[in-house]
Amino acid sequence: MAVSNSTAWVHGDPRISLLRELNKDASSLVTDAGLSDARNTATLDLDWLDRAVSRVSSRFTIIVIGHVSSGKSSFINSLLGRKLLVPSDRPTDGVVSVLQGTAPGKEEYAEKVMRDGTIERCTIVEATRFLRQQETPSEHQLRCREVRLFLDEPWLRELRIVNTPGLGDRLDAFEKVALDYLRDDASDLVVWTFFPDAAANAAEVGLFHEQLLRRKGAVVGVVTRCLEGREDDSSYDPRRDLAFVGERGVLAALKKNLGQYLREIVLYDSHAVRRMVQRMRANPDLQADESFSADLRRSGYLHIRETLTSLLGETHDQHQEARRASLLKRCEAHAAAVASSLEYAERALQQKAKLEQAEIAAWRKVESEIVGPARAGMRVAVQKLAHERAGELVSIMGNSAADTITENFGLLDTLGRSLVSWTGVCDSAADALNSKIGIGIDAALEKADFHPRLQKAVQDLVHEHLMKLQLDLQRVSDAGTQGERRVEVDPGRPAGSPTDVLGDALSGALKGVVSAVLKSVARNLEKRAAEEAAKAAGREATKRAAGKAGEAAAKKAAGAGAARFAGVVTLVLVPFDIAKMVKDFRKGRDNLAETVKARYKSDRPTYGARIFDGMWPLAEEGLSVVLRDARTILGQRTNALAEHLERANRAASLRESLLSLEQQFATRTRE
């Protein structure tokens, strides 16, 4: 990649723009999948890329992290060759401190940047005193975001060093400060300090996991105090000590626990380095001394210098290039982290789809093996009831028609006297007789309370079958609650009954839908009971308050409900052949009345079918009402299933795009 002082390429780079868009889409999918946990922090941090791009022209930044008293302050002091930050075996710094350079020869100073945005200038001594927890109340420190130390140090000409409060601090708030600052990702390199006997334990690495998602190959592990007690023993080199480099040594533990984050491990002794840096500053010619140079190597100073030089280069342009390379590497790691989140999201969405499919399939099984038989049983019961009521109906109609014929036989007498226009007279007489028969049948049906009784019979039948359905569904619900344990079938129930057929096949997949149906059944049964109570109370109140007029009104109200059944009967006399009617007239009225009765009786199947056609839609509606909630839920499940599958496919597609983008960033970094 060509060296340039310009940062315009960052804002115009199509890969970065594409990463921003893919990240936005991925964040939506990860949220839909319900994965808002630590594994997906990078995906959900939609502002990260903007923050990272905005800092591309700033100085290369090293952030120093580690457990309390793991040697962070001593490490920084050693690089500077001065005892700037006061180390201790207890928690020390409670505030983030940022060390950066001034122009050569300029006065050193410090700034306290408060969380409300205000900046307070102070001296270096005042600032370092403020940083120490032992000298500053914690509430004062927590009001400060960071302390900036502007130092006349060669190390800080092209980079910044950020020192953080330690993990395991006496206050969780200080630990959170360190984690939040690292998550903010304003640094290019992480230096993680460890004591040899606590190198990168799993718990410590776990605390930093989500903050290191974009730090693949960007962590330098610094094991401090490596010469402790052996500083003057020139024959000792920690790089040959099996406690450090053996199969079960410190380096192996670091490599195992830091894994892909790790770039380099430096065995380091801060106290020895600080003293040697002080001597070099006083006498630069010491670096040419072989013995002194060997001590620099043994202490880890040369190793850390070589590591930083390989990252930063030695010129200003190389430093700027390192800054850009750092951004590209983090974009590469960010793309990988988002792709990883999408892999989890795809699996989660597919699992959600499987759960929806299981619930839909389970309900289909209930519909087939419980609701279907319940519907078929109710249909048979309605057919039986229609047949019974058809017998009553044709009896009422036949008797009423026969009575009408007997009472109005004189109408037919005109047939015998009409010698000229007998056809017209016969037609007129037949129409009049039909009209009277219709009126008579209406009166007879009303007197027998036929329609209201028919309506109540259907309601009772639906009520009875809903109660049976409720019992069967409750057993299925209980089976789901019991998990895989098979439902015990009631010995009184016939073999092959719904719960016997279903057994434990449904498990718990259907409990939500079955519960919705049970609630709907219960509501409808309760509604029926309430209606019956209201009717009874209304009839009693009518009798007490309104006498005959009230009773008529009550009948009218009841008749409104029964009116839906009125269409089952079309009250017309079956058309008779006129010549045959004259012949029957001559045989006598009794013979004619019996003929009419017989005709109605022979039409019983027809009336039974017509009664069924009127009753069944009402009965079926009673069943449909209680299944409406379940079918609404199942409709939602079906829609959700389609959405989960569509989102899973989108997650897979996005993941492929991000993995491709990751490779593009990797290639761009190596150019």
Buried (B, 14 or more C-beta within 10 A) or exposed (E): EEEEEEBEEBEEBEBBEBBBEBBEBBBBBBBBBEBEEEBBBBBBBEEBBEEBBEBBEEBBBBBBBBBBBBBBBBBBBBBBBBBBBBBBEEBBBBBBBBBBBBEEEEEBBBBBBEEEEEEBEBEBEBBBBBBBBEEBEBEEBBBBBBBBBBBBBEBBBBBBBBBBBBBBBBBEBBBEBBBEBBBBBBBBBBBBBBBBEBBBEEEBBEBBEBBBBBBBEBBBBBBBBBBBEBBEEEEBBBEEBEEBBEEEBBBBBBEEBBEEBBBBBBBBBBBBBBBBBBEBEEEEEBEEEEEBBEBBBBBBBBBBBEBBEEBBBEEEEBBBBBBBBBBBBBBBBBBBBBBBBBBBBBBBBBEBBEBBBBBBBBBEBBBEBBBEBBBEEBBEBBBEBBBEBBBBBBBBBBBBBBBBBEEBBEBBEEBEEBEEEBEEBBEBBBEEBBBBBBEBBBEBBBEBEBBBBBBBBBBEBBBEBBEBBBBBBBBBBBBBEBEEEEBEBEEEBEEEBBBBBBEEBBBBBBBBBBBBBBEBBEEBBEEBEEEEEEBEEBBEEBEEEEEEEBEEEBBEEBBEBBEBBBEBBEBEBEEBEBEEBBEBBEEEBEEBBBBBBEBBEEBBEEBBBBBBEBBBEBBBEBBEBBBEBBBEBBEEBEEBBEBBBEBBEBBBEBBEBBBEBBEBBBEBBEE
